[in-house]
Amino acid sequence: MKIALFSDIHANLPALQAVLANLDQQKPDAIYCLGDLVGYNVWPNEVINEIRRRGIPTIAGNYDFGIGRGIDECGCAYKTDTDKAMGKISISYTNSIVGEEERKYLRTLPAHIRLEFQLNEDHLNLLLVHGSPRKINEYLFEDRDEKSMLRIMKDANADIMCFGHTHKPYHRQLVEEADGTSHFYHAINIGSVGKPKDGSPAACYVMLEIDETAGISKNDYLRVEFIRVPYDVEQAALAVEASPLPNEYADMLRMGY
């Protein structure tokens, strides 16, 4: 089974359209979105409606949660006063242009999606979250302590955990030994479609592949492919510059940071 996952579109319609066109060619068995449809660009309504039109199961990101309720807080951990000031402009602008039907949709998005597989002798639990199972805006960076990551996954009963929020893709395989057997876990940050922060401006999504022989005691039971999709970055950057949004957001799109 091939499962496509993407996240953090952030109102970047050209990036979303490029990813969806790529997915139409890839033809996965299932597609899920891990949230943050809105914020930082000028097409929040168009992005929401394209996701709805395609019927893609979607969870709420922290930005979706805030905009859905019309509040001026996105739950973002801005580090500097400049970032905070720009963030206030972004959420204020997004609140001013999101339609009521689109806002209502954001309010109804679930927090998590769980998929349970019965393969061979094993149950295999795939958990989709935005930040972490504990908090919608918790950042799970790649350098997180292994014991901490394992504890989060075990507490959530997740053999495979996929998430976004940091906009930096990675895949970590973790293993726990007990009673002479190995239990393999996979923590996967699926990156960002519309606002990458890993040095590449290309949109990013993930393709998971699980076959009928998969089992938690096998170290190779899961194939994880990160797919980068070029899109018209300049179109998205110029849209930012023509809006009340800070021009710095356009530079971030061009440079991928």
C-alpha atoms as an extended CHARMM CRD file, in Angstrom:
* protein
*
       257  EXT
         1         1  MET       CA              0.0000000000        0.0000000000        0.0000000000  PROA      1               0.0000000000
         2         2  LYS       CA              1.2820000000        3.4500000000       -0.9470000000  PROA      2               0.0000000000
         3         3  ILE       CA              0.2590000000        6.3360000000        1.2940000000  PROA      3               0.0000000000
         4         4  ALA       CA              1.0380000000        9.9510000000        0.3840000000  PROA      4               0.0000000000
         5         5  LEU       CA              1.3520000000       12.5320000000        3.1480000000  PROA      5               0.0000000000
         6         6  PHE       CA              1.8220000000       16.2760000000        2.9290000000  PROA      6               0.0000000000
         7         7  SER       CA              1.6380000000       19.1730000000        5.3480000000  PROA      7               0.0000000000
         8         8  ASP       CA              2.1580000000       22.8800000000        5.9460000000  PROA      8               0.0000000000
         9         9  ILE       CA              0.8040000000       24.3220000000        2.7060000000  PROA      9               0.0000000000
        10        10  HSD       CA              0.4010000000       27.7570000000        4.2880000000  PROA      10              0.0000000000
        11        11  ALA       CA             -1.8760000000       29.2710000000        1.6530000000  PROA      11              0.0000000000
        12        12  ASN       CA              0.6590000000       28.6260000000       -1.1260000000  PROA      12              0.0000000000
        13        13  LEU       CA             -1.6620000000       27.5610000000       -3.9250000000  PROA      13              0.0000000000
        14        14  PRO       CA              0.9660000000       27.1670000000       -6.6830000000  PROA      14              0.0000000000
        15        15  ALA       CA              2.9510000000       24.7750000000       -4.4720000000  PROA      15              0.0000000000
        16        16  LEU       CA             -0.1640000000       22.7590000000       -3.6110000000  PROA      16              0.0000000000
        17        17  GLN       CA             -1.2100000000       22.5390000000       -7.2520000000  PROA      17              0.0000000000
        18        18  ALA       CA              2.2230000000       21.2380000000       -8.2180000000  PROA      18              0.0000000000
        19        19  VAL       CA              2.1320000000       18.5780000000       -5.4900000000  PROA      19              0.0000000000
        20        20  LEU       CA             -1.3890000000       17.4780000000       -6.4280000000  PROA      20              0.0000000000
        21        21  ALA       CA             -0.3910000000       17.2080000000      -10.0960000000  PROA      21              0.0000000000
        22        22  ASN       CA              2.5530000000       15.0420000000       -9.0530000000  PROA      22              0.0000000000
        23        23  LEU       CA              0.2810000000       12.8870000000       -6.9100000000  PROA      23              0.0000000000
        24        24  ASP       CA             -2.0570000000       12.4120000000       -9.8650000000  PROA      24              0.0000000000
        25        25  GLN       CA              0.9010000000       10.8240000000      -11.6660000000  PROA      25              0.0000000000
        26        26  GLN       CA              2.0660000000        8.7760000000       -8.6630000000  PROA      26              0.0000000000
        27        27  LYS       CA             -1.4350000000        7.3690000000       -8.0020000000  PROA      27              0.0000000000
        28        28  PRO       CA             -1.0540000000        6.4710000000       -4.2910000000  PROA      28              0.0000000000
        29        29  ASP       CA             -3.6770000000        4.3190000000       -2.6070000000  PROA      29              0.0000000000
        30        30  ALA       CA             -4.4130000000        6.9910000000       -0.0130000000  PROA      30              0.0000000000
        31        31  ILE       CA             -3.6120000000       10.6780000000        0.5710000000  PROA      31              0.0000000000
        32        32  TYR       CA             -3.6260000000       12.5520000000        3.8790000000  PROA      32              0.0000000000
        33        33  CYS       CA             -2.8640000000       16.1540000000        4.8170000000  PROA      33              0.0000000000
        34        34  LEU       CA             -1.3290000000       16.9360000000        8.2010000000  PROA      34              0.0000000000
        35        35  GLY       CA             -2.5290000000       20.4950000000        8.5080000000  PROA      35              0.0000000000
        36        36  ASP       CA             -1.5740000000       24.1520000000        8.3770000000  PROA      36              0.0000000000
        37        37  LEU       CA             -3.4860000000       24.9490000000        5.2290000000  PROA      37              0.0000000000
        38        38  VAL       CA             -3.4390000000       28.6910000000        5.8840000000  PROA      38              0.0000000000
        39        39  GLY       CA             -1.1410000000       31.5640000000        6.8460000000  PROA      39              0.0000000000
        40        40  TYR       CA              1.8270000000       33.3850000000        5.2850000000  PROA      40              0.0000000000
        41        41  ASN       CA              0.3960000000       33.7260000000        1.7590000000  PROA      41              0.0000000000
        42        42  VAL       CA             -2.6560000000       35.0310000000       -0.1000000000  PROA      42              0.0000000000
        43        43  TRP       CA             -4.6250000000       31.9160000000       -1.0740000000  PROA      43              0.0000000000
        44        44  PRO       CA             -6.0380000000       30.4100000000        2.1610000000  PROA      44              0.0000000000
        45        45  ASN       CA             -9.5540000000       30.0270000000        0.7700000000  PROA      45              0.0000000000
        46        46  GLU       CA             -8.3570000000       28.5140000000       -2.5000000000  PROA      46              0.0000000000
        47        47  VAL       CA             -6.1540000000       26.0030000000       -0.6780000000  PROA      47              0.0000000000
        48        48  ILE       CA             -8.9490000000       25.0010000000        1.7070000000  PROA      48              0.0000000000
        49        49  ASN       CA            -11.4120000000       24.5550000000       -1.1180000000  PROA      49              0.0000000000
        50        50  GLU       CA             -9.0300000000       22.4950000000       -3.2320000000  PROA      50              0.0000000000
        51        51  ILE       CA             -8.4310000000       20.1330000000       -0.3100000000  PROA      51              0.0000000000
        52        52  ARG       CA            -12.1910000000       19.8970000000        0.2530000000  PROA      52              0.0000000000
        53        53  ARG       CA            -12.9330000000       19.3960000000       -3.4440000000  PROA      53              0.0000000000
        54        54  ARG       CA            -10.5870000000       16.4330000000       -3.5650000000  PROA      54              0.0000000000
        55        55  GLY       CA            -11.9120000000       14.9970000000       -0.3110000000  PROA      55              0.0000000000
        56        56  ILE       CA             -8.4470000000       14.6530000000        1.2130000000  PROA      56              0.0000000000
        57        57  PRO       CA             -8.6360000000       13.6650000000        4.9120000000  PROA      57              0.0000000000
        58        58  THR       CA             -6.9530000000       16.4690000000        6.8370000000  PROA      58              0.0000000000
        59        59  ILE       CA             -6.0390000000       17.2020000000       10.4430000000  PROA      59              0.0000000000
        60        60  ALA       CA             -5.8170000000       20.6270000000       12.0580000000  PROA      60              0.0000000000
        61        61  GLY       CA             -2.5250000000       22.4250000000       12.2220000000  PROA      61              0.0000000000
        62        62  ASN       CA             -1.8730000000       25.0960000000       14.8170000000  PROA      62              0.0000000000
        63        63  TYR       CA             -2.5200000000       27.8350000000       12.2600000000  PROA      63              0.0000000000
        64        64  ASP       CA             -5.7790000000       26.1990000000       11.2010000000  PROA      64              0.0000000000
        65        65  PHE       CA             -6.8390000000       25.9740000000       14.8370000000  PROA      65              0.0000000000
        66        66  GLY       CA             -6.2770000000       29.6880000000       15.4240000000  PROA      66              0.0000000000
        67        67  ILE       CA             -7.8040000000       30.9490000000       12.1800000000  PROA      67              0.0000000000
        68        68  GLY       CA            -10.7420000000       28.5760000000       12.5190000000  PROA      68              0.0000000000
        69        69  ARG       CA            -11.6360000000       30.3190000000       15.7730000000  PROA      69              0.0000000000
        70        70  GLY       CA            -10.8380000000       33.8090000000       14.5570000000  PROA      70              0.0000000000
        71        71  ILE       CA             -8.2070000000       34.4020000000       17.2200000000  PROA      71              0.0000000000
        72        72  ASP       CA             -4.9580000000       36.3410000000       16.8320000000  PROA      72              0.0000000000
        73        73  GLU       CA             -2.7120000000       33.5200000000       18.0080000000  PROA      73              0.0000000000
        74        74  CYS       CA             -1.2830000000       30.7770000000       15.8020000000  PROA      74              0.0000000000
        75        75  GLY       CA              0.6810000000       28.8990000000       18.4660000000  PROA      75              0.0000000000
        76        76  CYS       CA              3.9540000000       29.5630000000       16.6430000000  PROA      76              0.0000000000
        77        77  ALA       CA              7.1710000000       29.6870000000       18.6630000000  PROA      77              0.0000000000
        78        78  TYR       CA              8.6330000000       32.8530000000       17.1710000000  PROA      78              0.0000000000
        79        79  LYS       CA             12.1230000000       33.4480000000       18.5160000000  PROA      79              0.0000000000
        80        80  THR       CA             12.6420000000       37.1640000000       17.8930000000  PROA      80              0.0000000000
        81        81  ASP       CA             10.5650000000       40.3230000000       18.2520000000  PROA      81              0.0000000000
        82        82  THR       CA             10.8080000000       40.7930000000       14.4840000000  PROA      82              0.0000000000
        83        83  ASP       CA              9.4120000000       37.3140000000       13.8540000000  PROA      83              0.0000000000
        84        84  LYS       CA              6.6070000000       37.9680000000       16.3430000000  PROA      84              0.0000000000
        85        85  ALA       CA              5.7130000000       41.2380000000       14.6470000000  PROA      85              0.0000000000
        86        86  MET       CA              5.6450000000       39.6160000000       11.2120000000  PROA      86              0.0000000000
        87        87  GLY       CA              3.5920000000       36.7290000000       12.6000000000  PROA      87              0.0000000000
        88        88  LYS       CA              0.9690000000       39.1510000000       13.9280000000  PROA      88              0.0000000000
        89        89  ILE       CA              0.6290000000       40.6780000000       10.4740000000  PROA      89              0.0000000000
        90        90  SER       CA              0.2470000000       37.2390000000        8.9240000000  PROA      90              0.0000000000
        91        91  ILE       CA             -2.4740000000       35.9980000000       11.2490000000  PROA      91              0.0000000000
        92        92  SER       CA             -4.3290000000       39.3410000000       11.1080000000  PROA      92              0.0000000000
        93        93  TYR       CA             -4.2540000000       39.3360000000        7.3070000000  PROA      93              0.0000000000
        94        94  THR       CA             -5.3200000000       35.6940000000        7.1090000000  PROA      94              0.0000000000
        95        95  ASN       CA             -8.2010000000       36.3180000000        9.5120000000  PROA      95              0.0000000000
        96        96  SER       CA             -9.3180000000       39.2450000000        7.3400000000  PROA      96              0.0000000000
        97        97  ILE       CA             -9.5820000000       37.2420000000        4.1160000000  PROA      97              0.0000000000
        98        98  VAL       CA            -10.7200000000       33.7550000000        5.1630000000  PROA      98              0.0000000000
        99        99  GLY       CA            -14.3760000000       33.1330000000        4.3200000000  PROA      99              0.0000000000
       100       100  GLU       CA            -16.9030000000       31.9800000000        6.8920000000  PROA      100             0.0000000000
       101       101  GLU       CA            -17.4930000000       28.6100000000        5.2170000000  PROA      101             0.0000000000
       102       102  GLU       CA            -13.7430000000       28.0150000000        5.0570000000  PROA      102             0.0000000000
       103       103  ARG       CA            -13.3550000000       29.0560000000        8.6980000000  PROA      103             0.0000000000
       104       104  LYS       CA            -16.1300000000       26.6710000000        9.7030000000  PROA      104             0.0000000000
       105       105  TYR       CA            -14.3020000000       23.8460000000        7.8990000000  PROA      105             0.0000000000
       106       106  LEU       CA            -11.0850000000       24.5960000000        9.7950000000  PROA      106             0.0000000000
       107       107  ARG       CA            -12.9550000000       24.4050000000       13.1070000000  PROA      107             0.0000000000
       108       108  THR       CA            -14.1490000000       20.8590000000       12.3280000000  PROA      108             0.0000000000
       109       109  LEU       CA            -10.7600000000       19.3400000000       11.4770000000  PROA      109             0.0000000000
       110       110  PRO       CA             -9.6960000000       16.4250000000       13.7250000000  PROA      110             0.0000000000
       111       111  ALA       CA             -6.5760000000       16.5880000000       15.8840000000  PROA      111             0.0000000000
       112       112  HSD       CA             -5.1670000000       13.1900000000       14.8640000000  PROA      112             0.0000000000
       113       113  ILE       CA             -5.7680000000       10.4020000000       12.3670000000  PROA      113             0.0000000000
       114       114  ARG       CA             -4.8990000000        6.8260000000       13.3180000000  PROA      114             0.0000000000
       115       115  LEU       CA             -4.6420000000        3.9090000000       10.8850000000  PROA      115             0.0000000000
       116       116  GLU       CA             -4.4210000000        0.3700000000       12.2590000000  PROA      116             0.0000000000
       117       117  PHE       CA             -3.1580000000       -2.4750000000       10.1090000000  PROA      117             0.0000000000
       118       118  GLN       CA             -3.3390000000       -6.2170000000       10.8520000000  PROA      118             0.0000000000
       119       119  LEU       CA             -0.4230000000       -7.7430000000        8.9760000000  PROA      119             0.0000000000
       120       120  ASN       CA              0.7820000000      -11.2780000000        9.6190000000  PROA      120             0.0000000000
       121       121  GLU       CA              0.9910000000      -11.6310000000       13.4080000000  PROA      121             0.0000000000
       122       122  ASP       CA              1.4650000000       -7.9380000000       14.0630000000  PROA      122             0.0000000000
       123       123  HSD       CA             -0.7550000000       -4.9570000000       14.6160000000  PROA      123             0.0000000000
       124       124  LEU       CA              0.8450000000       -1.9460000000       12.9390000000  PROA      124             0.0000000000
       125       125  ASN       CA             -0.2890000000        1.4860000000       14.1470000000  PROA      125             0.0000000000
       126       126  LEU       CA              0.2640000000        4.5700000000       11.9890000000  PROA      126             0.0000000000
       127       127  LEU       CA             -0.4480000000        7.8800000000       13.7310000000  PROA      127             0.0000000000
       128       128  LEU       CA             -0.7580000000       11.1890000000       11.8810000000  PROA      128             0.0000000000
       129       129  VAL       CA             -0.3750000000       14.3660000000       13.9340000000  PROA      129             0.0000000000
       130       130  HSD       CA              0.5740000000       17.9510000000       13.1980000000  PROA      130             0.0000000000
       131       131  GLY       CA              3.1160000000       18.8190000000       15.8940000000  PROA      131             0.0000000000
       132       132  SER       CA              3.0850000000       15.8330000000       18.2440000000  PROA      132             0.0000000000
       133       133  PRO       CA              0.5010000000       13.5600000000       19.8770000000  PROA      133             0.0000000000
       134       134  ARG       CA              0.7820000000       15.6850000000       23.0120000000  PROA      134             0.0000000000
       135       135  LYS       CA              0.4090000000       19.1660000000       21.5930000000  PROA      135             0.0000000000
       136       136  ILE       CA             -0.5740000000       20.5980000000       18.2280000000  PROA      136             0.0000000000
       137       137  ASN       CA              2.3440000000       23.0360000000       18.2410000000  PROA      137             0.0000000000
       138       138  GLU       CA              5.0920000000       20.9040000000       19.8070000000  PROA      138             0.0000000000
       139       139  TYR       CA              8.2240000000       20.8390000000       17.6580000000  PROA      139             0.0000000000
       140       140  LEU       CA              9.7680000000       17.3970000000       17.1220000000  PROA      140             0.0000000000
       141       141  PHE       CA             13.1450000000       18.1900000000       15.6080000000  PROA      141             0.0000000000
       142       142  GLU       CA             15.4960000000       15.5720000000       14.2210000000  PROA      142             0.0000000000
       143       143  ASP       CA             17.9790000000       15.9330000000       17.0820000000  PROA      143             0.0000000000
       144       144  ARG       CA             15.4230000000       15.1100000000       19.7710000000  PROA      144             0.0000000000
       145       145  ASP       CA             16.7400000000       12.6150000000       22.3040000000  PROA      145             0.0000000000
       146       146  GLU       CA             15.9640000000        9.0470000000       21.2260000000  PROA      146             0.0000000000
       147       147  LYS       CA             14.4810000000        8.0780000000       24.5860000000  PROA      147             0.0000000000
       148       148  SER       CA             12.1860000000       11.0920000000       24.5000000000  PROA      148             0.0000000000
       149       149  MET       CA             10.9900000000       10.3100000000       20.9730000000  PROA      149             0.0000000000
       150       150  LEU       CA             10.3850000000        6.6710000000       21.8620000000  PROA      150             0.0000000000
       151       151  ARG       CA              8.4430000000        7.6490000000       24.9620000000  PROA      151             0.0000000000
       152       152  ILE       CA              6.1980000000        9.9720000000       22.9410000000  PROA      152             0.0000000000
       153       153  MET       CA              5.5070000000        7.2460000000       20.3850000000  PROA      153             0.0000000000
       154       154  LYS       CA              4.9170000000        4.4980000000       22.9340000000  PROA      154             0.0000000000
       155       155  ASP       CA              2.5730000000        6.6740000000       24.9810000000  PROA      155             0.0000000000
       156       156  ALA       CA              0.6070000000        7.3210000000       21.7800000000  PROA      156             0.0000000000
       157       157  ASN       CA              0.6890000000        3.6350000000       20.7270000000  PROA      157             0.0000000000
       158       158  ALA       CA              2.3540000000        4.5790000000       17.4300000000  PROA      158             0.0000000000
       159       159  ASP       CA              4.6950000000        2.2600000000       15.5330000000  PROA      159             0.0000000000
       160       160  ILE       CA              4.9090000000        4.8230000000       12.7470000000  PROA      160             0.0000000000
       161       161  MET       CA              4.3710000000        8.4900000000       13.5830000000  PROA      161             0.0000000000
       162       162  CYS       CA              4.1750000000       11.1370000000       10.8730000000  PROA      162             0.0000000000
       163       163  PHE       CA              4.0890000000       14.8510000000       11.6100000000  PROA      163             0.0000000000
       164       164  GLY       CA              4.9450000000       18.2730000000       10.2180000000  PROA      164             0.0000000000
       165       165  HSD       CA              5.1120000000       21.7010000000       11.8740000000  PROA      165             0.0000000000
       166       166  THR       CA              8.9210000000       22.1650000000       11.7650000000  PROA      166             0.0000000000
       167       167  HSD       CA              8.9940000000       22.3220000000        7.9330000000  PROA      167             0.0000000000
       168       168  LYS       CA             12.2080000000       20.2490000000        8.0120000000  PROA      168             0.0000000000
       169       169  PRO       CA             11.8410000000       16.6910000000        6.6480000000  PROA      169             0.0000000000
       170       170  TYR       CA             13.5610000000       13.6790000000        8.1560000000  PROA      170             0.0000000000
       171       171  HSD       CA             13.1030000000        9.9800000000        8.8950000000  PROA      171             0.0000000000
       172       172  ARG       CA             14.4090000000        8.3660000000       12.0770000000  PROA      172             0.0000000000
       173       173  GLN       CA             14.2320000000        4.6410000000       12.7610000000  PROA      173             0.0000000000
       174       174  LEU       CA             14.2150000000        3.7670000000       16.4610000000  PROA      174             0.0000000000
       175       175  VAL       CA             14.4670000000        0.3180000000       18.0120000000  PROA      175             0.0000000000
       176       176  GLU       CA             13.5610000000       -1.0780000000       21.4100000000  PROA      176             0.0000000000
       177       177  GLU       CA             14.8810000000       -4.4620000000       22.5430000000  PROA      177             0.0000000000
       178       178  ALA       CA             12.7990000000       -6.5300000000       24.9760000000  PROA      178             0.0000000000
       179       179  ASP       CA             12.6960000000      -10.2510000000       25.7980000000  PROA      179             0.0000000000
       180       180  GLY       CA             15.0250000000      -11.0680000000       22.9420000000  PROA      180             0.0000000000
       181       181  THR       CA             12.9130000000       -9.3570000000       20.2900000000  PROA      181             0.0000000000
       182       182  SER       CA             13.2320000000       -6.0530000000       18.4660000000  PROA      182             0.0000000000
       183       183  HSD       CA             10.4480000000       -3.5210000000       17.9950000000  PROA      183             0.0000000000
       184       184  PHE       CA             11.1780000000       -1.0050000000       15.2540000000  PROA      184             0.0000000000
       185       185  TYR       CA              9.5850000000        2.4420000000       15.2920000000  PROA      185             0.0000000000
       186       186  HSD       CA              9.6080000000        5.1350000000       12.6180000000  PROA      186             0.0000000000
       187       187  ALA       CA              9.3840000000        8.8800000000       13.2690000000  PROA      187             0.0000000000
       188       188  ILE       CA              8.8530000000       10.8390000000       10.0440000000  PROA      188             0.0000000000
       189       189  ASN       CA              8.6670000000       14.5680000000        9.5760000000  PROA      189             0.0000000000
       190       190  ILE       CA              7.0640000000       15.0470000000        6.1790000000  PROA      190             0.0000000000
       191       191  GLY       CA              8.3590000000       18.5600000000        5.5540000000  PROA      191             0.0000000000
       192       192  SER       CA              6.3810000000       21.3950000000        4.0270000000  PROA      192             0.0000000000
       193       193  VAL       CA              4.5580000000       21.9230000000        0.7570000000  PROA      193             0.0000000000
       194       194  GLY       CA              4.3190000000       25.6920000000        0.8330000000  PROA      194             0.0000000000
       195       195  LYS       CA              7.0060000000       27.0050000000        3.1850000000  PROA      195             0.0000000000
       196       196  PRO       CA             10.0710000000       24.7210000000        3.2860000000  PROA      196             0.0000000000
       197       197  LYS       CA             12.7850000000       25.5640000000        5.7990000000  PROA      197             0.0000000000
       198       198  ASP       CA             15.4860000000       23.0500000000        4.8660000000  PROA      198             0.0000000000
       199       199  GLY       CA             17.3170000000       25.1140000000        2.2650000000  PROA      199             0.0000000000
       200       200  SER       CA             15.3440000000       23.9240000000       -0.7670000000  PROA      200             0.0000000000
       201       201  PRO       CA             12.4180000000       25.9780000000       -2.0490000000  PROA      201             0.0000000000
       202       202  ALA       CA             10.8540000000       22.9450000000       -3.7580000000  PROA      202             0.0000000000
       203       203  ALA       CA              7.6350000000       21.6040000000       -2.2200000000  PROA      203             0.0000000000
       204       204  CYS       CA              8.0680000000       18.4170000000       -0.1860000000  PROA      204             0.0000000000
       205       205  TYR       CA              5.8370000000       15.4470000000        0.5250000000  PROA      205             0.0000000000
       206       206  VAL       CA              6.3250000000       11.8300000000        1.6130000000  PROA      206             0.0000000000
       207       207  MET       CA              5.3290000000        8.5080000000        0.1250000000  PROA      207             0.0000000000
       208       208  LEU       CA              5.0960000000        5.5770000000        2.5320000000  PROA      208             0.0000000000
       209       209  GLU       CA              4.9810000000        2.0230000000        1.2380000000  PROA      209             0.0000000000
       210       210  ILE       CA              3.7680000000       -0.8340000000        3.4420000000  PROA      210             0.0000000000
       211       211  ASP       CA              3.4360000000       -4.3440000000        2.0480000000  PROA      211             0.0000000000
       212       212  GLU       CA              1.7310000000       -7.4820000000        3.3010000000  PROA      212             0.0000000000
       213       213  THR       CA              4.9410000000       -8.8280000000        4.8350000000  PROA      213             0.0000000000
       214       214  ALA       CA              5.4300000000       -5.8100000000        7.1070000000  PROA      214             0.0000000000
       215       215  GLY       CA              5.9450000000       -6.3940000000       10.8050000000  PROA      215             0.0000000000
       216       216  ILE       CA              7.2560000000       -4.3740000000       13.7280000000  PROA      216             0.0000000000
       217       217  SER       CA             10.1190000000       -6.8320000000       14.3030000000  PROA      217             0.0000000000
       218       218  LYS       CA             11.5490000000       -6.2260000000       10.8150000000  PROA      218             0.0000000000
       219       219  ASN       CA             13.9540000000       -3.3420000000       10.3750000000  PROA      219             0.0000000000
       220       220  ASP       CA             12.9710000000       -2.7950000000        6.7400000000  PROA      220             0.0000000000
       221       221  TYR       CA              9.2000000000       -3.1130000000        6.9030000000  PROA      221             0.0000000000
       222       222  LEU       CA              8.6030000000        0.4660000000        5.7600000000  PROA      222             0.0000000000
       223       223  ARG       CA              9.7680000000        2.3330000000        2.6850000000  PROA      223             0.0000000000
       224       224  VAL       CA              9.9040000000        6.1100000000        3.0620000000  PROA      224             0.0000000000
       225       225  GLU       CA             10.4710000000        8.3450000000        0.0480000000  PROA      225             0.0000000000
       226       226  PHE       CA             10.7780000000       12.1300000000        0.2430000000  PROA      226             0.0000000000
       227       227  ILE       CA              9.5890000000       13.6670000000       -3.0000000000  PROA      227             0.0000000000
       228       228  ARG       CA             10.5580000000       17.2210000000       -3.9380000000  PROA      228             0.0000000000
       229       229  VAL       CA              8.3440000000       18.9980000000       -6.4420000000  PROA      229             0.0000000000
       230       230  PRO       CA              9.4900000000       22.1760000000       -8.2110000000  PROA      230             0.0000000000
       231       231  TYR       CA              6.8340000000       24.8560000000       -8.6010000000  PROA      231             0.0000000000
       232       232  ASP       CA              6.5740000000       28.5100000000       -9.6150000000  PROA      232             0.0000000000
       233       233  VAL       CA              8.1930000000       29.9410000000       -6.4920000000  PROA      233             0.0000000000
       234       234  GLU       CA              8.3520000000       33.4070000000       -8.0010000000  PROA      234             0.0000000000
       235       235  GLN       CA              4.5730000000       33.4760000000       -8.4690000000  PROA      235             0.0000000000
       236       236  ALA       CA              4.1130000000       32.7350000000       -4.7770000000  PROA      236             0.0000000000
       237       237  ALA       CA              6.8010000000       35.2210000000       -3.7190000000  PROA      237             0.0000000000
       238       238  LEU       CA              5.4030000000       38.0360000000       -5.8710000000  PROA      238             0.0000000000
       239       239  ALA       CA              1.9360000000       37.4030000000       -4.4260000000  PROA      239             0.0000000000
       240       240  VAL       CA              3.3570000000       37.9790000000       -0.9530000000  PROA      240             0.0000000000
       241       241  GLU       CA              5.0760000000       41.1770000000       -2.0480000000  PROA      241             0.0000000000
       242       242  ALA       CA              1.8400000000       42.4930000000       -3.5910000000  PROA      242             0.0000000000
       243       243  SER       CA             -0.0510000000       41.8900000000       -0.3220000000  PROA      243             0.0000000000
       244       244  PRO       CA              0.1010000000       43.4420000000        3.1760000000  PROA      244             0.0000000000
       245       245  LEU       CA              2.2800000000       40.5020000000        4.2680000000  PROA      245             0.0000000000
       246       246  PRO       CA              5.9370000000       41.1880000000        5.1230000000  PROA      246             0.0000000000
       247       247  ASN       CA              8.2620000000       40.9580000000        2.1060000000  PROA      247             0.0000000000
       248       248  GLU       CA             10.5540000000       38.7490000000        4.1890000000  PROA      248             0.0000000000
       249       249  TYR       CA              8.1120000000       35.8920000000        3.6370000000  PROA      249             0.0000000000
       250       250  ALA       CA              8.7550000000       36.1720000000       -0.0980000000  PROA      250             0.0000000000
       251       251  ASP       CA             12.5100000000       35.8800000000        0.4820000000  PROA      251             0.0000000000
       252       252  MET       CA             11.9330000000       32.8020000000        2.6640000000  PROA      252             0.0000000000
       253       253  LEU       CA             10.0700000000       31.1230000000       -0.1930000000  PROA      253             0.0000000000
       254       254  ARG       CA             12.8130000000       31.9210000000       -2.6780000000  PROA      254             0.0000000000
       255       255  MET       CA             15.5910000000       30.6370000000       -0.4010000000  PROA      255             0.0000000000
       256       256  GLY       CA             13.8030000000       27.8250000000        1.4500000000  PROA      256             0.0000000000
       257       257  TYR       CA             14.4360000000       28.9660000000        5.0190000000  PROA      257             0.0000000000
